[in-house]
Amino acid sequence: MADLKFEVLDIGARYGIHPSLRRLVGLVPVHLFEPDPVESGRLGSQYESTPEVRVHGIALGESNREKSFVLREHRGLSGFAGISVEELNWKLPIRGLEESDRIKVEVRPLSEFLSGKPAIIKLDTEGSELEILRSAGNRLSHVMALRLEFNVRPLWSTGTSFVSLDAFLADNGFVFINFDSPPNGSIYGRLPLPESKGQLIGGDGLWVRDHQAQPLSDSQIFCRVLFFYLNGLEGMGLEAMGQLSEESRQRILNSVSPSAEALTYALVLRHLKSASLYPHFGASTVDHEHQALFGCQMPDRELLFERLQRAGLDVE
């Protein structure tokens, strides 16, 4: 039977595992990386009763070494990089950039923490994102999906722009999917209206391994399916479900909570239930999709709600 196991790495995990990945806690191995000793200590306490979550009080980067880490007034803006000259001239209205201290932290390459299982990575390290990705070496091929912070204009002296990230990832077999919504860090100017748009400073981007560039195993496809669903890309998630073998789809159908497979089936059910409420889809179209994927009709209302509740999903 196909092995549908994968792992999650949250790099720059000051606030705990990213909201898009929280449903996976307890279901798959999760590694949190945070070099700030105060913040990593707090994370250790937060997850001490969750054995599937491991907190690493180190930084990731080019090689095994110690490196000077800049602590800033806003600890979430701490990192290795200085402020870019262009940013100083641009004068971004970001509070908390003032340096409060410098400490030595251990740095190890990302390659050491990619076990060979398919992986989802969230990466937010205030300017060192590209260096960390490069430190994965040929083990970057184990990564199936990425959520990365980027800057439109240079904020950090080693700033990771969207263009540089996308070019590197394209060269390594990834395709850009979308920006996270809404983008963050916009400058809105004076007296903006509620519907006004601003000048984008940065945000999070979503990338996945290109399944058309090379064949993927079922465990790799399954990793992409869950990433799509957990990031609001339901249509792409359902399409990716169809790329799984029939054996794996049956395993997902017959899964028992708590498991990543049971969560996946519940997310599909919630998607199909929501789609059935739209007149341009309808119940017959939705049931056809379920039949094509799982070889059976949609479960009745009571069983559907039971599957959603067991997976911890909201029931409307």
Backbone hydrogen bonds in HBPLUS format (Angstrom, degrees):
<---DONOR---> <-ACCEPTOR-->    atom                        ^
c    i                          cat <-CA-CA->   ^        H-A-AA   ^      H-
h    n   atom  resd res      DA  || num        DHA   H-A  angle D-A-AA Bond
n    s   type  num  typ     dist DA aas  dist angle  dist       angle   num
A0007-GLU N   A0118-PRO O   2.97 MM 111  6.47 150.7  2.06 152.4 161.8     1
A0120-ILE N   A0007-GLU O   2.98 MM 113  6.46 150.8  2.07 153.1 162.1     2
A0008-VAL N   A0029-PRO O   2.97 MM  21  6.32 158.4  2.02 157.2 164.1     3
A0031-HIS N   A0008-VAL O   2.86 MM  23  6.23 158.2  1.91 152.9 159.9     4
A0009-LEU N   A0120-ILE O   2.90 MM 111  6.32 159.4  1.95 162.3 168.7     5
A0122-LYS N   A0009-LEU O   2.93 MM 113  6.38 159.1  1.98 158.8 164.6     6
A0010-ASP N   A0031-HIS O   2.82 MM  21  6.16 167.1  1.84 167.6 172.1     7
A0033-PHE N   A0010-ASP O   2.98 MM  23  6.31 157.2  2.03 161.1 160.3     8
A0011-ILE N   A0122-LYS O   2.80 MM 111  6.03 168.9  1.81 169.8 165.8     9
A0124-ASP N   A0011-ILE O   2.97 MM 113  6.30 166.6  1.99 167.4 171.3    10
A0012-GLY N   A0033-PHE O   2.91 MM  21  5.65 158.3  1.95 145.0 152.0    11
A0013-ALA N   A0033-PHE O   3.10 MM  20  5.82 156.7  2.16 141.9 148.2    12
A0016-GLY N   A0013-ALA O   2.89 MM   3  5.15 165.9  1.91 121.4 125.0    13
A0021-LEU N   A0018-HIS O   2.83 MM   3  5.47 159.6  1.87 124.5 131.5    14
A0022-ARG N   A0019-PRO O   3.42 MM   3  5.21 157.5  2.48  98.1 104.3    15
A0024-LEU N   A0021-LEU O   2.94 MM   3  5.64 160.8  1.98 121.9 128.3    16
A0025-VAL N   A0022-ARG O   3.12 MM   3  5.55 165.4  2.14 115.1 119.5    17
A0027-LEU N   A0024-LEU O   2.94 MM   3  5.22 160.2  1.98 127.9 132.2    18
A0028-VAL N   A0024-LEU O   3.28 MM   4  6.10 145.1  2.41 173.7 167.1    19
A0030-VAL N   A0052-GLU O   2.94 MM  22  6.14 169.1  1.95 157.3 156.6    20
A0054-ARG N   A0030-VAL O   2.89 MM  24  6.32 161.1  1.93 162.2 168.0    21
A0032-LEU N   A0054-ARG O   2.86 MM  22  6.16 167.5  1.88 159.0 162.8    22
A0056-HIS N   A0032-LEU O   2.69 MM  24  5.94 165.2  1.71 168.2 173.5    23
A0034-GLU N   A0056-HIS O   3.03 MM  22  6.38 164.6  2.05 164.4 166.8    24
A0040-SER N   A0036-ASP O   2.82 MM   4  5.99 167.1  1.83 166.4 171.0    25
A0041-GLY N   A0037-PRO O   2.99 MM   4  5.85 147.6  2.10 133.0 141.4    26
A0042-ARG N   A0038-VAL O   3.13 MM   4  6.38 151.9  2.21 140.5 147.7    27
A0043-LEU N   A0039-GLU O   2.95 MM   4  6.24 154.4  2.02 147.2 154.4    28
A0044-GLY N   A0040-SER O   2.89 MM   4  6.08 151.4  1.97 142.1 149.9    29
A0045-SER N   A0041-GLY O   3.13 MM   4  6.44 152.5  2.21 144.6 150.7    30
A0046-GLN N   A0042-ARG O   2.93 MM   4  6.17 153.1  2.01 144.7 153.0    31
A0047-TYR N   A0043-LEU O   2.99 MM   4  6.19 151.0  2.08 152.5 157.7    32
A0050-THR N   A0047-TYR O   3.00 MM   3  5.20 163.7  2.02 116.4 118.5    33
A0053-VAL N   A0050-THR O   3.00 MM   3  5.71 164.7  2.02 124.3 129.3    34
A0059-ALA N   A0106-GLU O   2.88 MM  47  6.08 177.3  1.88 169.7 170.0    35
A0108-ARG N   A0059-ALA O   3.06 MM  49  6.54 151.9  2.14 144.5 149.6    36
A0061-GLY N   A0108-ARG O   3.07 MM  47  5.77 146.3  2.19 120.6 127.4    37
A0065-ARG N   A0107-VAL O   3.09 MM  42  5.33 151.6  2.18 140.5 146.9    38
A0107-VAL N   A0065-ARG O   2.74 MM  42  5.33 153.6  1.81 172.2 174.7    39
A0067-LYS N   A0105-VAL O   2.98 MM  38  5.55 151.3  2.06 148.0 157.0    40
A0105-VAL N   A0067-LYS O   2.96 MM  38  5.55 162.7  1.99 150.6 154.6    41
A0069-PHE N   A0103-ILE O   2.68 MM  34  5.27 170.8  1.69 166.7 170.1    42
A0103-ILE N   A0069-PHE O   3.00 MM  34  5.27 160.7  2.04 145.9 151.2    43
A0070-VAL N   A0079-GLY O   2.85 MM   9  5.31 151.8  1.93 146.6 148.8    44
A0079-GLY N   A0070-VAL O   3.01 MM   9  5.31 144.8  2.14 143.7 152.4    45
A0071-LEU N   A0101-ASP O   2.83 MM  30  5.09 164.4  1.85 146.5 149.6    46
A0100-SER N   A0071-LEU O   2.78 MM  29  5.62 169.9  1.79 145.2 148.7    47
A0101-ASP N   A0071-LEU O   3.31 MM  30  5.09 155.7  2.37 135.0 132.7    48
A0073-GLU N   A0098-GLU O   2.80 MM  25  5.57 150.7  1.89 159.2 169.3    49
A0074-HIS N   A0096-GLY O   2.97 MM  22  4.32 162.6  2.00 126.8 121.1    50
A0077-LEU N   A0074-HIS O   2.80 MM   3  5.61 167.7  1.82 129.5 133.5    51
A0078-SER N   A0075-ARG O   3.19 MM   3  5.24 165.2  2.21 109.3 110.8    52
A0157-SER N   A0082-GLY O   2.69 MM  75  5.22 155.6  1.75 142.5 144.3    53
A0084-SER N   A0155-LEU O   3.09 MM  71  5.62 173.0  2.09 127.2 128.5    54
A0087-GLU N   A0084-SER O   3.11 MM   3  5.13 119.9  2.49  93.4 108.0    55
A0088-LEU N   A0084-SER O   3.07 MM   4  6.45 154.0  2.14 147.8 154.7    56
A0089-ASN N   A0085-VAL O   3.05 MM   4  6.39 150.0  2.14 146.4 154.3    57
A0090-TRP N   A0086-GLU O   2.82 MM   4  6.02 145.8  1.94 141.3 152.0    58
A0091-LYS N   A0087-GLU O   2.70 MM   4  5.79 143.6  1.83 151.2 160.1    59
A0094-ILE N   A0092-LEU O   2.86 MM   2  5.57 138.6  2.03 101.3  91.0    60
A0112-GLU N   A0109-PRO O   3.20 MM   3  5.96 154.9  2.27 118.1 123.0    61
A0113-PHE N   A0110-LEU O   2.90 MM   3  5.57 159.1  1.94 123.8 130.1    62
A0111-SER N   A0135-SER O   3.36 MM  24  6.26 151.5  2.45 120.8 117.9    63
A0119-ALA N   A0142-HIS O   3.04 MM  23  6.16 139.6  2.21 145.0 146.3    64
A0144-MET N   A0119-ALA O   2.83 MM  25  5.71 167.9  1.85 155.4 158.6    65
A0121-ILE N   A0145-ALA O   2.99 MM  24  6.40 162.6  2.02 152.6 157.1    66
A0147-ARG N   A0121-ILE O   2.87 MM  26  6.34 149.6  1.96 154.1 162.4    67
A0123-LEU N   A0147-ARG O   2.83 MM  24  6.24 159.9  1.87 166.3 172.4    68
A0149-GLU N   A0123-LEU O   3.05 MM  26  6.48 151.9  2.13 169.5 171.4    69
A0132-ILE N   A0128-SER O   3.07 MM   4  6.30 157.2  2.13 155.2 161.7    70
A0133-LEU N   A0129-GLU O   3.04 MM   4  6.34 161.4  2.07 152.5 157.1    71
A0134-ARG N   A0130-LEU O   3.01 MM   4  6.23 160.5  2.05 150.3 155.5    72
A0135-SER N   A0131-GLU O   3.07 MM   4  6.28 138.7  2.25 139.1 150.1    73
A0135-SER N   A0132-ILE O   3.07 MM   3  5.06 124.8  2.38  94.4 109.0    74
A0136-ALA N   A0133-LEU O   3.12 MM   3  5.54 161.5  2.15 110.1 115.9    75
A0137-GLY N   A0134-ARG O   3.15 MM   3  5.85 161.9  2.19 118.2 122.7    76
A0139-ARG N   A0136-ALA O   3.08 MM   3  5.42 141.0  2.24 139.2 136.5    77
A0140-LEU N   A0137-GLY O   3.26 MM   3  5.98 166.1  2.28 116.8 119.7    78
A0141-SER N   A0138-ASN O   3.38 MM   3  6.11 168.8  2.39 112.3 115.5    79
A0142-HIS N   A0139-ARG O   2.97 MM   3  5.62 167.7  1.99 118.3 122.3    80
A0143-VAL N   A0140-LEU O   3.02 MM   3  5.46 156.8  2.08 112.7 119.8    81
A0209-ARG N   A0144-MET O   2.79 MM  65  4.90 157.0  1.85 141.8 139.1    82
A0146-LEU N   A0207-TRP O   2.83 MM  61  5.11 163.6  1.85 153.5 152.7    83
A0207-TRP N   A0146-LEU O   2.97 MM  61  5.11 162.8  1.99 146.1 150.8    84
A0148-LEU N   A0205-GLY O   2.96 MM  57  5.32 157.1  2.01 149.3 155.7    85
A0205-GLY N   A0148-LEU O   2.77 MM  57  5.32 158.1  1.81 151.9 157.6    86
A0150-PHE N   A0203-GLY O   2.89 MM  53  5.70 154.5  1.96 161.0 165.8    87
A0203-GLY N   A0150-PHE O   3.19 MM  53  5.70 152.6  2.27 142.7 147.3    88
A0151-ASN N   A0160-THR O   3.13 MM   9  6.23 150.5  2.22 148.0 155.1    89
A0152-VAL N   A0201-ILE O   2.74 MM  49  5.41 177.8  1.74 149.2 148.7    90
A0159-GLY N   A0156-TRP O   2.89 MM   3  4.42 147.4  1.99 112.6 109.8    91
A0165-LEU N   A0161-SER O   3.05 MM   4  6.24 164.0  2.08 152.6 157.3    92
A0166-ASP N   A0162-PHE O   2.87 MM   4  5.98 170.4  1.88 156.0 159.0    93
A0167-ALA N   A0163-VAL O   2.99 MM   4  6.09 158.4  2.03 147.0 153.0    94
A0168-PHE N   A0164-SER O   3.11 MM   4  6.21 164.4  2.13 144.8 148.9    95
A0169-LEU N   A0165-LEU O   2.94 MM   4  6.13 169.0  1.95 157.2 160.5    96
A0170-ALA N   A0166-ASP O   2.85 MM   4  5.91 155.9  1.91 145.8 152.7    97
A0171-ASP N   A0167-ALA O   3.12 MM   4  6.29 153.3  2.19 143.3 149.9    98
A0172-ASN N   A0169-LEU O   2.96 MM   3  4.94 141.4  2.12  96.8 108.9    99
A0174-PHE N   A0169-LEU O   2.94 MM   5  5.22 159.1  1.98 142.1 141.1   100
A0173-GLY N   A0170-ALA O   3.34 MM   3  5.38 158.8  2.39 110.7 107.8   101
A0210-ASP N   A0173-GLY O   2.87 MM  37  5.78 177.1  1.87 155.8 156.1   102
A0175-VAL N   A0208-VAL O   2.84 MM  33  5.62 158.7  1.89 160.7 165.8   103
A0208-VAL N   A0175-VAL O   3.07 MM  33  5.62 157.7  2.12 153.1 157.7   104
A0177-ILE N   A0206-LEU O   2.81 MM  29  5.48 170.8  1.81 159.9 157.7   105
A0206-LEU N   A0178-ASN O   2.87 MM  28  5.48 153.7  1.94 167.1 175.9   106
A0180-ASP N   A0204-ASP O   2.79 MM  24  5.33 171.7  1.80 149.6 149.6   107
A0187-ILE N   A0199-GLN O   2.85 MM  12  4.99 154.3  1.92 135.1 141.4   108
A0199-GLN N   A0187-ILE O   2.84 MM  12  4.99 157.8  1.89 142.6 141.8   109
A0196-SER N   A0193-LEU O   2.86 MM   3  5.02 162.8  1.88 114.1 119.8   110
A0213-ALA N   A0210-ASP O   3.30 MM   3  5.53 144.7  2.44 101.4 110.5   111
A0221-ILE N   A0217-SER O   2.96 MM   4  6.28 159.1  2.00 153.9 159.8   112
A0222-PHE N   A0218-ASP O   2.81 MM   4  5.93 161.2  1.84 151.0 156.8   113
A0223-CYS N   A0219-SER O   3.13 MM   4  6.24 149.3  2.22 135.9 143.1   114
A0224-ARG N   A0220-GLN O   3.25 MM   4  6.60 152.4  2.33 142.0 148.4   115
A0224-ARG N   A0221-ILE O   3.01 MM   3  5.11 114.8  2.45  97.2 112.7   116
A0225-VAL N   A0221-ILE O   2.87 MM   4  6.23 156.0  1.93 154.2 161.7   117
A0226-LEU N   A0222-PHE O   3.09 MM   4  6.39 167.4  2.11 156.1 156.6   118
A0227-PHE N   A0223-CYS O   3.12 MM   4  6.30 158.1  2.17 144.3 150.8   119
A0228-PHE N   A0224-ARG O   2.91 MM   4  6.14 161.9  1.95 156.4 160.2   120
A0229-TYR N   A0225-VAL O   3.06 MM   4  6.37 168.9  2.08 154.8 157.2   121
A0230-LEU N   A0226-LEU O   2.85 MM   4  5.95 163.1  1.88 154.7 159.5   122
A0231-ASN N   A0228-PHE O   3.22 MM   3  5.34 147.9  2.32 101.2 110.6   123
A0233-LEU N   A0228-PHE O   2.84 MM   5  4.79 159.4  1.88 155.0 148.8   124
A0232-GLY N   A0229-TYR O   3.39 MM   3  5.45 159.9  2.43 111.1 108.7   125
A0237-GLY N   A0233-LEU O   2.92 MM   4  6.17 147.9  2.02 149.9 160.2   126
A0238-LEU N   A0234-GLU O   2.86 MM   4  6.15 156.8  1.91 157.9 162.2   127
A0239-GLU N   A0235-GLY O   3.12 MM   4  6.31 156.4  2.18 140.7 147.2   128
A0240-ALA N   A0236-MET O   2.91 MM   4  6.09 155.8  1.97 143.6 150.2   129
A0241-MET N   A0237-GLY O   2.94 MM   4  6.21 141.5  2.09 141.4 152.2   130
A0242-GLY N   A0239-GLU O   3.14 MM   3  5.41 128.5  2.42 100.3 112.4   131
A0243-GLN N   A0240-ALA O   2.93 MM   3  5.19 152.9  2.00 107.2 116.0   132
A0244-LEU N   A0241-MET O   3.09 MM   3  5.55 160.9  2.13 112.7 118.7   133
A0249-ARG N   A0245-SER O   3.04 MM   4  6.38 158.1  2.09 152.7 159.3   134
A0250-GLN N   A0246-GLU O   2.95 MM   4  6.16 153.3  2.02 149.6 156.3   135
A0251-ARG N   A0247-GLU O   3.02 MM   4  6.28 146.7  2.13 139.8 149.5   136
A0252-ILE N   A0248-SER O   2.97 MM   4  6.27 151.9  2.05 146.8 153.6   137
A0253-LEU N   A0249-ARG O   2.94 MM   4  6.19 157.9  1.99 145.1 151.2   138
A0254-ASN N   A0250-GLN O   2.98 MM   4  6.14 156.6  2.04 148.3 153.3   139
A0255-SER N   A0252-ILE O   3.31 MM   3  5.15 166.3  2.33 103.8 106.9   140
A0263-LEU N   A0259-SER O   3.05 MM   4  6.31 158.3  2.10 148.3 154.2   141
A0264-THR N   A0260-ALA O   2.98 MM   4  6.16 154.0  2.05 142.4 149.4   142
A0265-TYR N   A0261-GLU O   3.02 MM   4  6.35 162.1  2.05 152.4 155.9   143
A0266-ALA N   A0262-ALA O   3.03 MM   4  6.22 158.6  2.07 146.8 152.9   144
A0267-LEU N   A0263-LEU O   2.92 MM   4  6.18 152.5  2.00 149.5 157.1   145
A0268-VAL N   A0264-THR O   2.97 MM   4  6.28 154.3  2.04 151.0 157.9   146
A0269-LEU N   A0265-TYR O   2.89 MM   4  6.15 160.9  1.93 150.4 155.8   147
A0270-ARG N   A0266-ALA O   2.91 MM   4  6.14 160.6  1.95 149.2 154.1   148
A0271-HIS N   A0267-LEU O   3.01 MM   4  6.16 155.6  2.07 142.4 149.2   149
A0272-LEU N   A0268-VAL O   2.87 MM   4  6.15 166.1  1.89 157.6 160.6   150
A0273-LYS N   A0269-LEU O   2.82 MM   4  5.97 160.8  1.85 152.7 158.5   151
A0274-SER N   A0270-ARG O   2.98 MM   4  6.12 161.0  2.02 145.4 150.4   152
A0275-ALA N   A0271-HIS O   2.91 MM   4  6.15 159.5  1.95 150.8 157.1   153
A0276-SER N   A0272-LEU O   2.98 MM   4  6.14 145.8  2.10 145.8 153.9   154
A0277-LEU N   A0274-SER O   3.16 MM   3  5.57 154.2  2.23 109.0 116.6   155
A0278-TYR N   A0275-ALA O   3.12 MM   3  5.64 165.6  2.15 116.1 120.6   156
A0281-PHE N   A0278-TYR O   3.05 MM   3  5.58 163.6  2.08 117.7 123.0   157
A0282-GLY N   A0278-TYR O   3.05 MM   4  6.04 127.4  2.34 165.1 177.4   158
A0286-VAL N   A0282-GLY O   3.20 MM   4  6.41 163.1  2.23 150.2 155.3   159
A0287-ASP N   A0283-ALA O   2.86 MM   4  6.01 161.3  1.89 151.7 156.9   160
A0288-HIS N   A0284-SER O   2.98 MM   4  6.13 147.2  2.09 138.9 147.9   161
A0289-GLU N   A0285-THR O   3.08 MM   4  6.42 151.3  2.16 145.7 152.7   162
A0290-HIS N   A0286-VAL O   3.05 MM   4  6.42 161.2  2.09 152.5 157.0   163
A0291-GLN N   A0287-ASP O   2.84 MM   4  6.02 159.5  1.89 148.4 154.5   164
A0292-ALA N   A0288-HIS O   2.89 MM   4  6.06 154.8  1.95 147.7 154.4   165
A0293-LEU N   A0289-GLU O   3.06 MM   4  6.27 152.2  2.14 147.3 154.2   166
A0294-PHE N   A0290-HIS O   2.85 MM   4  5.85 171.8  1.86 157.6 160.4   167
A0295-GLY N   A0291-GLN O   2.79 MM   4  4.57 139.4  1.95 123.7 130.1   168
A0304-LEU N   A0300-ASP O   2.86 MM   4  5.99 161.6  1.89 162.8 169.2   169
A0305-PHE N   A0301-ARG O   2.98 MM   4  6.16 167.6  1.99 152.6 155.2   170
A0306-GLU N   A0302-GLU O   2.99 MM   4  6.16 149.6  2.09 141.2 150.3   171
A0307-ARG N   A0303-LEU O   2.97 MM   4  6.23 156.3  2.02 149.6 154.5   172
A0308-LEU N   A0304-LEU O   3.07 MM   4  6.39 156.0  2.12 149.4 156.1   173
A0309-GLN N   A0305-PHE O   2.91 MM   4  6.11 163.7  1.94 150.8 155.1   174
A0310-ARG N   A0306-GLU O   2.97 MM   4  6.14 161.9  2.01 150.9 155.6   175
A0311-ALA N   A0307-ARG O   3.22 MM   4  6.35 143.3  2.36 137.9 146.5   176
A0313-LEU N   A0308-LEU O   2.93 MM   5  5.16 162.3  1.96 155.6 150.1   177
A0312-GLY N   A0309-GLN O   2.98 MM   3  5.01 157.3  2.03 103.8 110.9   178
